[in-house]
Amino acid sequence: MRWKKKKGAKTILSLRDLVQSKGRWQQFLDKIQQYSTQVFI
């Protein structure tokens, strides 16, 4: 794949790392849920 900007490529690579690393994707989702809950309370 190709991206016009380095920022886009870095974002995709970071997400790929999360998916490929055992347990990291769930940690990421848990952290999002933690902060989203704090914002809406």
mmCIF entry with sequence, helices, sheets and N, C-alpha, C, O atoms, coordinates in Angstrom:
data_MODEL
# 
_entry.id   MODEL 
# 
_entity.id                         1 
_entity.type                       polymer 
_entity.pdbx_number_of_molecules   1 
# 
_entity_poly.entity_id                      1 
_entity_poly.type                           'polypeptide(L)' 
_entity_poly.nstd_linkage                   no 
_entity_poly.nstd_monomer                   no 
_entity_poly.pdbx_seq_one_letter_code       MRWKKKKGAKTILSLRDLVQSKGRWQQFLDKIQQYSTQVFI 
_entity_poly.pdbx_seq_one_letter_code_can   MRWKKKKGAKTILSLRDLVQSKGRWQQFLDKIQQYSTQVFI 
_entity_poly.pdbx_strand_id                 A 
# 
loop_
_entity_poly_seq.entity_id 
_entity_poly_seq.num 
_entity_poly_seq.mon_id 
_entity_poly_seq.hetero 
1 1  MET n 
1 2  ARG n 
1 3  TRP n 
1 4  LYS n 
1 5  LYS n 
1 6  LYS n 
1 7  LYS n 
1 8  GLY n 
1 9  ALA n 
1 10 LYS n 
1 11 THR n 
1 12 ILE n 
1 13 LEU n 
1 14 SER n 
1 15 LEU n 
1 16 ARG n 
1 17 ASP n 
1 18 LEU n 
1 19 VAL n 
1 20 GLN n 
1 21 SER n 
1 22 LYS n 
1 23 GLY n 
1 24 ARG n 
1 25 TRP n 
1 26 GLN n 
1 27 GLN n 
1 28 PHE n 
1 29 LEU n 
1 30 ASP n 
1 31 LYS n 
1 32 ILE n 
1 33 GLN n 
1 34 GLN n 
1 35 TYR n 
1 36 SER n 
1 37 THR n 
1 38 GLN n 
1 39 VAL n 
1 40 PHE n 
1 41 ILE n 
# 
_struct_asym.id          A 
_struct_asym.entity_id   1 
# 
loop_
_struct_conf.conf_type_id 
_struct_conf.id 
_struct_conf.pdbx_PDB_helix_id 
_struct_conf.beg_label_comp_id 
_struct_conf.beg_label_asym_id 
_struct_conf.beg_label_seq_id 
_struct_conf.pdbx_beg_PDB_ins_code 
_struct_conf.end_label_comp_id 
_struct_conf.end_label_asym_id 
_struct_conf.end_label_seq_id 
_struct_conf.pdbx_end_PDB_ins_code 
_struct_conf.beg_auth_comp_id 
_struct_conf.beg_auth_asym_id 
_struct_conf.beg_auth_seq_id 
_struct_conf.end_auth_comp_id 
_struct_conf.end_auth_asym_id 
_struct_conf.end_auth_seq_id 
_struct_conf.pdbx_PDB_helix_class 
_struct_conf.details 
_struct_conf.pdbx_PDB_helix_length 
HELX_P HELX_P1 AA1 LYS A 6  ? GLN A 20 ? LYS A 6  GLN A 20 1 ? 15 
HELX_P HELX_P2 AA2 ARG A 24 ? PHE A 40 ? ARG A 24 PHE A 40 1 ? 17 
# 
_struct_conf_type.id          HELX_P 
_struct_conf_type.criteria    ? 
_struct_conf_type.reference   ? 
# 
loop_
_atom_site.group_PDB 
_atom_site.id 
_atom_site.type_symbol 
_atom_site.label_atom_id 
_atom_site.label_alt_id 
_atom_site.label_comp_id 
_atom_site.label_asym_id 
_atom_site.label_entity_id 
_atom_site.label_seq_id 
_atom_site.pdbx_PDB_ins_code 
_atom_site.Cartn_x 
_atom_site.Cartn_y 
_atom_site.Cartn_z 
_atom_site.occupancy 
_atom_site.B_iso_or_equiv 
_atom_site.pdbx_formal_charge 
_atom_site.auth_seq_id 
_atom_site.auth_comp_id 
_atom_site.auth_asym_id 
_atom_site.auth_atom_id 
_atom_site.pdbx_PDB_model_num 
ATOM 1   N N  . MET A 1 1  ? 0.839   -1.176  0.000  1.00 0.00 ? 1  MET A N  1 
ATOM 2   C CA . MET A 1 1  ? 0.000   0.000   0.000  1.00 0.00 ? 1  MET A CA 1 
ATOM 3   C C  . MET A 1 1  ? 0.887   1.244   0.000  1.00 0.00 ? 1  MET A C  1 
ATOM 4   O O  . MET A 1 1  ? 2.060   1.200   0.370  1.00 0.00 ? 1  MET A O  1 
ATOM 5   N N  . ARG A 1 2  ? 0.298   2.331   -0.418 1.00 0.00 ? 2  ARG A N  1 
ATOM 6   C CA . ARG A 1 2  ? 1.027   3.598   -0.446 1.00 0.00 ? 2  ARG A CA 1 
ATOM 7   C C  . ARG A 1 2  ? 0.181   4.692   0.206  1.00 0.00 ? 2  ARG A C  1 
ATOM 8   O O  . ARG A 1 2  ? -1.041  4.729   0.062  1.00 0.00 ? 2  ARG A O  1 
ATOM 9   N N  . TRP A 1 3  ? 0.857   5.568   0.916  1.00 0.00 ? 3  TRP A N  1 
ATOM 10  C CA . TRP A 1 3  ? 0.212   6.722   1.509  1.00 0.00 ? 3  TRP A CA 1 
ATOM 11  C C  . TRP A 1 3  ? 0.950   7.961   1.047  1.00 0.00 ? 3  TRP A C  1 
ATOM 12  O O  . TRP A 1 3  ? 2.166   7.934   0.855  1.00 0.00 ? 3  TRP A O  1 
ATOM 13  N N  . LYS A 1 4  ? 0.221   9.040   0.871  1.00 0.00 ? 4  LYS A N  1 
ATOM 14  C CA . LYS A 1 4  ? 0.833   10.284  0.410  1.00 0.00 ? 4  LYS A CA 1 
ATOM 15  C C  . LYS A 1 4  ? 1.601   10.987  1.523  1.00 0.00 ? 4  LYS A C  1 
ATOM 16  O O  . LYS A 1 4  ? 2.537   11.741  1.257  1.00 0.00 ? 4  LYS A O  1 
ATOM 17  N N  . LYS A 1 5  ? 1.209   10.741  2.757  1.00 0.00 ? 5  LYS A N  1 
ATOM 18  C CA . LYS A 1 5  ? 1.861   11.408  3.879  1.00 0.00 ? 5  LYS A CA 1 
ATOM 19  C C  . LYS A 1 5  ? 2.431   10.371  4.834  1.00 0.00 ? 5  LYS A C  1 
ATOM 20  O O  . LYS A 1 5  ? 1.862   9.293   5.007  1.00 0.00 ? 5  LYS A O  1 
ATOM 21  N N  . LYS A 1 6  ? 3.551   10.702  5.447  1.00 0.00 ? 6  LYS A N  1 
ATOM 22  C CA . LYS A 1 6  ? 4.173   9.794   6.409  1.00 0.00 ? 6  LYS A CA 1 
ATOM 23  C C  . LYS A 1 6  ? 3.280   9.560   7.613  1.00 0.00 ? 6  LYS A C  1 
ATOM 24  O O  . LYS A 1 6  ? 3.281   8.473   8.190  1.00 0.00 ? 6  LYS A O  1 
ATOM 25  N N  . LYS A 1 7  ? 2.518   10.575  7.993  1.00 0.00 ? 7  LYS A N  1 
ATOM 26  C CA . LYS A 1 7  ? 1.643   10.453  9.166  1.00 0.00 ? 7  LYS A CA 1 
ATOM 27  C C  . LYS A 1 7  ? 0.639   9.314   8.964  1.00 0.00 ? 7  LYS A C  1 
ATOM 28  O O  . LYS A 1 7  ? 0.389   8.540   9.888  1.00 0.00 ? 7  LYS A O  1 
ATOM 29  N N  . GLY A 1 8  ? 0.075   9.209   7.789  1.00 0.00 ? 8  GLY A N  1 
ATOM 30  C CA . GLY A 1 8  ? -0.879  8.134   7.494  1.00 0.00 ? 8  GLY A CA 1 
ATOM 31  C C  . GLY A 1 8  ? -0.230  6.770   7.585  1.00 0.00 ? 8  GLY A C  1 
ATOM 32  O O  . GLY A 1 8  ? -0.820  5.834   8.125  1.00 0.00 ? 8  GLY A O  1 
ATOM 33  N N  . ALA A 1 9  ? 0.971   6.649   7.066  1.00 0.00 ? 9  ALA A N  1 
ATOM 34  C CA . ALA A 1 9  ? 1.694   5.382   7.119  1.00 0.00 ? 9  ALA A CA 1 
ATOM 35  C C  . ALA A 1 9  ? 2.032   5.011   8.562  1.00 0.00 ? 9  ALA A C  1 
ATOM 36  O O  . ALA A 1 9  ? 1.917   3.848   8.950  1.00 0.00 ? 9  ALA A O  1 
ATOM 37  N N  . LYS A 1 10 ? 2.445   5.986   9.345  1.00 0.00 ? 10 LYS A N  1 
ATOM 38  C CA . LYS A 1 10 ? 2.766   5.716   10.747 1.00 0.00 ? 10 LYS A CA 1 
ATOM 39  C C  . LYS A 1 10 ? 1.535   5.255   11.515 1.00 0.00 ? 10 LYS A C  1 
ATOM 40  O O  . LYS A 1 10 ? 1.629   4.369   12.364 1.00 0.00 ? 10 LYS A O  1 
ATOM 41  N N  . THR A 1 11 ? 0.386   5.847   11.224 1.00 0.00 ? 11 THR A N  1 
ATOM 42  C CA . THR A 1 11 ? -0.852  5.455   11.900 1.00 0.00 ? 11 THR A CA 1 
ATOM 43  C C  . THR A 1 11 ? -1.208  4.014   11.564 1.00 0.00 ? 11 THR A C  1 
ATOM 44  O O  . THR A 1 11 ? -1.546  3.236   12.455 1.00 0.00 ? 11 THR A O  1 
ATOM 45  N N  . ILE A 1 12 ? -1.135  3.652   10.293 1.00 0.00 ? 12 ILE A N  1 
ATOM 46  C CA . ILE A 1 12 ? -1.448  2.292   9.870  1.00 0.00 ? 12 ILE A CA 1 
ATOM 47  C C  . ILE A 1 12 ? -0.473  1.297   10.481 1.00 0.00 ? 12 ILE A C  1 
ATOM 48  O O  . ILE A 1 12 ? -0.886  0.224   10.922 1.00 0.00 ? 12 ILE A O  1 
ATOM 49  N N  . LEU A 1 13 ? 0.795   1.627   10.514 1.00 0.00 ? 13 LEU A N  1 
ATOM 50  C CA . LEU A 1 13 ? 1.784   0.727   11.101 1.00 0.00 ? 13 LEU A CA 1 
ATOM 51  C C  . LEU A 1 13 ? 1.566   0.554   12.602 1.00 0.00 ? 13 LEU A C  1 
ATOM 52  O O  . LEU A 1 13 ? 1.758   -0.537  13.139 1.00 0.00 ? 13 LEU A O  1 
ATOM 53  N N  . SER A 1 14 ? 1.170   1.618   13.269 1.00 0.00 ? 14 SER A N  1 
ATOM 54  C CA . SER A 1 14 ? 0.882   1.516   14.711 1.00 0.00 ? 14 SER A CA 1 
ATOM 55  C C  . SER A 1 14 ? -0.307  0.597   14.960 1.00 0.00 ? 14 SER A C  1 
ATOM 56  O O  . SER A 1 14 ? -0.274  -0.236  15.866 1.00 0.00 ? 14 SER A O  1 
ATOM 57  N N  . LEU A 1 15 ? -1.357  0.748   14.157 1.00 0.00 ? 15 LEU A N  1 
ATOM 58  C CA . LEU A 1 15 ? -2.516  -0.126  14.301 1.00 0.00 ? 15 LEU A CA 1 
ATOM 59  C C  . LEU A 1 15 ? -2.159  -1.574  13.985 1.00 0.00 ? 15 LEU A C  1 
ATOM 60  O O  . LEU A 1 15 ? -2.629  -2.493  14.655 1.00 0.00 ? 15 LEU A O  1 
ATOM 61  N N  . ARG A 1 16 ? -1.340  -1.775  12.978 1.00 0.00 ? 16 ARG A N  1 
ATOM 62  C CA . ARG A 1 16 ? -0.914  -3.127  12.617 1.00 0.00 ? 16 ARG A CA 1 
ATOM 63  C C  . ARG A 1 16 ? -0.126  -3.763  13.766 1.00 0.00 ? 16 ARG A C  1 
ATOM 64  O O  . ARG A 1 16 ? -0.311  -4.939  14.079 1.00 0.00 ? 16 ARG A O  1 
ATOM 65  N N  . ASP A 1 17 ? 0.743   -2.984  14.382 1.00 0.00 ? 17 ASP A N  1 
ATOM 66  C CA . ASP A 1 17 ? 1.497   -3.483  15.535 1.00 0.00 ? 17 ASP A CA 1 
ATOM 67  C C  . ASP A 1 17 ? 0.559   -3.920  16.668 1.00 0.00 ? 17 ASP A C  1 
ATOM 68  O O  . ASP A 1 17 ? 0.773   -4.959  17.293 1.00 0.00 ? 17 ASP A O  1 
ATOM 69  N N  . LEU A 1 18 ? -0.481  -3.119  16.926 1.00 0.00 ? 18 LEU A N  1 
ATOM 70  C CA . LEU A 1 18 ? -1.439  -3.474  17.974 1.00 0.00 ? 18 LEU A CA 1 
ATOM 71  C C  . LEU A 1 18 ? -2.140  -4.792  17.661 1.00 0.00 ? 18 LEU A C  1 
ATOM 72  O O  . LEU A 1 18 ? -2.315  -5.638  18.537 1.00 0.00 ? 18 LEU A O  1 
ATOM 73  N N  . VAL A 1 19 ? -2.533  -4.953  16.417 1.00 0.00 ? 19 VAL A N  1 
ATOM 74  C CA . VAL A 1 19 ? -3.250  -6.165  16.019 1.00 0.00 ? 19 VAL A CA 1 
ATOM 75  C C  . VAL A 1 19 ? -2.335  -7.385  16.077 1.00 0.00 ? 19 VAL A C  1 
ATOM 76  O O  . VAL A 1 19 ? -2.766  -8.462  16.489 1.00 0.00 ? 19 VAL A O  1 
ATOM 77  N N  . GLN A 1 20 ? -1.090  -7.229  15.672 1.00 0.00 ? 20 GLN A N  1 
ATOM 78  C CA . GLN A 1 20 ? -0.166  -8.353  15.596 1.00 0.00 ? 20 GLN A CA 1 
ATOM 79  C C  . GLN A 1 20 ? 0.426   -8.757  16.951 1.00 0.00 ? 20 GLN A C  1 
ATOM 80  O O  . GLN A 1 20 ? 0.898   -9.884  17.105 1.00 0.00 ? 20 GLN A O  1 
ATOM 81  N N  . SER A 1 21 ? 0.405   -7.864  17.919 1.00 0.00 ? 21 SER A N  1 
ATOM 82  C CA . SER A 1 21 ? 0.982   -8.152  19.233 1.00 0.00 ? 21 SER A CA 1 
ATOM 83  C C  . SER A 1 21 ? -0.084  -8.771  20.135 1.00 0.00 ? 21 SER A C  1 
ATOM 84  O O  . SER A 1 21 ? -1.164  -8.206  20.308 1.00 0.00 ? 21 SER A O  1 
ATOM 85  N N  . LYS A 1 22 ? 0.220   -9.906  20.694 1.00 0.00 ? 22 LYS A N  1 
ATOM 86  C CA . LYS A 1 22 ? -0.744  -10.638 21.515 1.00 0.00 ? 22 LYS A CA 1 
ATOM 87  C C  . LYS A 1 22 ? -1.191  -9.806  22.715 1.00 0.00 ? 22 LYS A C  1 
ATOM 88  O O  . LYS A 1 22 ? -0.377  -9.378  23.534 1.00 0.00 ? 22 LYS A O  1 
ATOM 89  N N  . GLY A 1 23 ? -2.502  -9.587  22.798 1.00 0.00 ? 23 GLY A N  1 
ATOM 90  C CA . GLY A 1 23 ? -3.076  -8.883  23.931 1.00 0.00 ? 23 GLY A CA 1 
ATOM 91  C C  . GLY A 1 23 ? -3.081  -7.370  23.829 1.00 0.00 ? 23 GLY A C  1 
ATOM 92  O O  . GLY A 1 23 ? -3.816  -6.707  24.562 1.00 0.00 ? 23 GLY A O  1 
ATOM 93  N N  . ARG A 1 24 ? -2.284  -6.815  22.945 1.00 0.00 ? 24 ARG A N  1 
ATOM 94  C CA . ARG A 1 24 ? -2.170  -5.346  22.866 1.00 0.00 ? 24 ARG A CA 1 
ATOM 95  C C  . ARG A 1 24 ? -3.432  -4.700  22.309 1.00 0.00 ? 24 ARG A C  1 
ATOM 96  O O  . ARG A 1 24 ? -3.793  -3.604  22.738 1.00 0.00 ? 24 ARG A O  1 
ATOM 97  N N  . TRP A 1 25 ? -4.120  -5.354  21.356 1.00 0.00 ? 25 TRP A N  1 
ATOM 98  C CA . TRP A 1 25 ? -5.333  -4.782  20.773 1.00 0.00 ? 25 TRP A CA 1 
ATOM 99  C C  . TRP A 1 25 ? -6.399  -4.624  21.861 1.00 0.00 ? 25 TRP A C  1 
ATOM 100 O O  . TRP A 1 25 ? -7.074  -3.597  21.928 1.00 0.00 ? 25 TRP A O  1 
ATOM 101 N N  . GLN A 1 26 ? -6.545  -5.640  22.708 1.00 0.00 ? 26 GLN A N  1 
ATOM 102 C CA . GLN A 1 26 ? -7.535  -5.567  23.783 1.00 0.00 ? 26 GLN A CA 1 
ATOM 103 C C  . GLN A 1 26 ? -7.165  -4.478  24.786 1.00 0.00 ? 26 GLN A C  1 
ATOM 104 O O  . GLN A 1 26 ? -8.044  -3.771  25.278 1.00 0.00 ? 26 GLN A O  1 
ATOM 105 N N  . GLN A 1 27 ? -5.880  -4.333  25.096 1.00 0.00 ? 27 GLN A N  1 
ATOM 106 C CA . GLN A 1 27 ? -5.440  -3.256  25.990 1.00 0.00 ? 27 GLN A CA 1 
ATOM 107 C C  . GLN A 1 27 ? -5.791  -1.903  25.391 1.00 0.00 ? 27 GLN A C  1 
ATOM 108 O O  . GLN A 1 27 ? -6.242  -1.005  26.102 1.00 0.00 ? 27 GLN A O  1 
ATOM 109 N N  . PHE A 1 28 ? -5.589  -1.752  24.102 1.00 0.00 ? 28 PHE A N  1 
ATOM 110 C CA . PHE A 1 28 ? -5.905  -0.516  23.391 1.00 0.00 ? 28 PHE A CA 1 
ATOM 111 C C  . PHE A 1 28 ? -7.402  -0.211  23.493 1.00 0.00 ? 28 PHE A C  1 
ATOM 112 O O  . PHE A 1 28 ? -7.787  0.915   23.807 1.00 0.00 ? 28 PHE A O  1 
ATOM 113 N N  . LEU A 1 29 ? -8.244  -1.211  23.229 1.00 0.00 ? 29 LEU A N  1 
ATOM 114 C CA . LEU A 1 29 ? -9.690  -1.017  23.300 1.00 0.00 ? 29 LEU A CA 1 
ATOM 115 C C  . LEU A 1 29 ? -10.143 -0.709  24.721 1.00 0.00 ? 29 LEU A C  1 
ATOM 116 O O  . LEU A 1 29 ? -11.026 0.124   24.924 1.00 0.00 ? 29 LEU A O  1 
ATOM 117 N N  . ASP A 1 30 ? -9.545  -1.375  25.705 1.00 0.00 ? 30 ASP A N  1 
ATOM 118 C CA . ASP A 1 30 ? -9.881  -1.102  27.103 1.00 0.00 ? 30 ASP A CA 1 
ATOM 119 C C  . ASP A 1 30 ? -9.546  0.338   27.479 1.00 0.00 ? 30 ASP A C  1 
ATOM 120 O O  . ASP A 1 30 ? -10.310 0.990   28.191 1.00 0.00 ? 30 ASP A O  1 
ATOM 121 N N  . LYS A 1 31 ? -8.418  0.827   27.008 1.00 0.00 ? 31 LYS A N  1 
ATOM 122 C CA . LYS A 1 31 ? -7.997  2.198   27.308 1.00 0.00 ? 31 LYS A CA 1 
ATOM 123 C C  . LYS A 1 31 ? -8.948  3.209   26.665 1.00 0.00 ? 31 LYS A C  1 
ATOM 124 O O  . LYS A 1 31 ? -9.298  4.216   27.281 1.00 0.00 ? 31 LYS A O  1 
ATOM 125 N N  . ILE A 1 32 ? -9.358  2.943   25.442 1.00 0.00 ? 32 ILE A N  1 
ATOM 126 C CA . ILE A 1 32 ? -10.326 3.826   24.775 1.00 0.00 ? 32 ILE A CA 1 
ATOM 127 C C  . ILE A 1 32 ? -11.627 3.850   25.564 1.00 0.00 ? 32 ILE A C  1 
ATOM 128 O O  . ILE A 1 32 ? -12.200 4.915   25.794 1.00 0.00 ? 32 ILE A O  1 
ATOM 129 N N  . GLN A 1 33 ? -12.093 2.679   25.975 1.00 0.00 ? 33 GLN A N  1 
ATOM 130 C CA . GLN A 1 33 ? -13.329 2.602   26.735 1.00 0.00 ? 33 GLN A CA 1 
ATOM 131 C C  . GLN A 1 33 ? -13.190 3.341   28.068 1.00 0.00 ? 33 GLN A C  1 
ATOM 132 O O  . GLN A 1 33 ? -14.119 4.029   28.492 1.00 0.00 ? 33 GLN A O  1 
ATOM 133 N N  . GLN A 1 34 ? -12.065 3.206   28.717 1.00 0.00 ? 34 GLN A N  1 
ATOM 134 C CA . GLN A 1 34 ? -11.830 3.883   29.999 1.00 0.00 ? 34 GLN A CA 1 
ATOM 135 C C  . GLN A 1 34 ? -11.944 5.395   29.841 1.00 0.00 ? 34 GLN A C  1 
ATOM 136 O O  . GLN A 1 34 ? -12.624 6.053   30.628 1.00 0.00 ? 34 GLN A O  1 
ATOM 137 N N  . TYR A 1 35 ? -11.292 5.937   28.843 1.00 0.00 ? 35 TYR A N  1 
ATOM 138 C CA . TYR A 1 35 ? -11.308 7.398   28.655 1.00 0.00 ? 35 TYR A CA 1 
ATOM 139 C C  . TYR A 1 35 ? -12.643 7.900   28.117 1.00 0.00 ? 35 TYR A C  1 
ATOM 140 O O  . TYR A 1 35 ? -13.076 8.994   28.478 1.00 0.00 ? 35 TYR A O  1 
ATOM 141 N N  . SER A 1 36 ? -13.303 7.124   27.262 1.00 0.00 ? 36 SER A N  1 
ATOM 142 C CA . SER A 1 36 ? -14.587 7.567   26.740 1.00 0.00 ? 36 SER A CA 1 
ATOM 143 C C  . SER A 1 36 ? -15.643 7.581   27.847 1.00 0.00 ? 36 SER A C  1 
ATOM 144 O O  . SER A 1 36 ? -16.531 8.434   27.850 1.00 0.00 ? 36 SER A O  1 
ATOM 145 N N  . THR A 1 37 ? -15.547 6.646   28.775 1.00 0.00 ? 37 THR A N  1 
ATOM 146 C CA . THR A 1 37 ? -16.456 6.618   29.910 1.00 0.00 ? 37 THR A CA 1 
ATOM 147 C C  . THR A 1 37 ? -16.236 7.831   30.800 1.00 0.00 ? 37 THR A C  1 
ATOM 148 O O  . THR A 1 37 ? -17.201 8.418   31.288 1.00 0.00 ? 37 THR A O  1 
ATOM 149 N N  . GLN A 1 38 ? -15.003 8.212   31.015 1.00 0.00 ? 38 GLN A N  1 
ATOM 150 C CA . GLN A 1 38 ? -14.699 9.370   31.853 1.00 0.00 ? 38 GLN A CA 1 
ATOM 151 C C  . GLN A 1 38 ? -15.213 10.667  31.244 1.00 0.00 ? 38 GLN A C  1 
ATOM 152 O O  . GLN A 1 38 ? -15.620 11.572  31.972 1.00 0.00 ? 38 GLN A O  1 
ATOM 153 N N  . VAL A 1 39 ? -15.199 10.767  29.937 1.00 0.00 ? 39 VAL A N  1 
ATOM 154 C CA . VAL A 1 39 ? -15.638 11.986  29.268 1.00 0.00 ? 39 VAL A CA 1 
ATOM 155 C C  . VAL A 1 39 ? -17.143 12.167  29.387 1.00 0.00 ? 39 VAL A C  1 
ATOM 156 O O  . VAL A 1 39 ? -17.621 13.291  29.544 1.00 0.00 ? 39 VAL A O  1 
ATOM 157 N N  . PHE A 1 40 ? -17.894 11.075  29.313 1.00 0.00 ? 40 PHE A N  1 
ATOM 158 C CA . PHE A 1 40 ? -19.353 11.176  29.273 1.00 0.00 ? 40 PHE A CA 1 
ATOM 159 C C  . PHE A 1 40 ? -20.026 11.080  30.630 1.00 0.00 ? 40 PHE A C  1 
ATOM 160 O O  . PHE A 1 40 ? -21.248 11.199  30.715 1.00 0.00 ? 40 PHE A O  1 
ATOM 161 N N  . ILE A 1 41 ? -19.268 10.870  31.687 1.00 0.00 ? 41 ILE A N  1 
ATOM 162 C CA . ILE A 1 41 ? -19.882 10.792  33.018 1.00 0.00 ? 41 ILE A CA 1 
ATOM 163 C C  . ILE A 1 41 ? -20.089 12.162  33.586 1.00 0.00 ? 41 ILE A C  1 
ATOM 164 O O  . ILE A 1 41 ? -20.595 12.298  34.700 1.00 0.00 ? 41 ILE A O  1 
# 
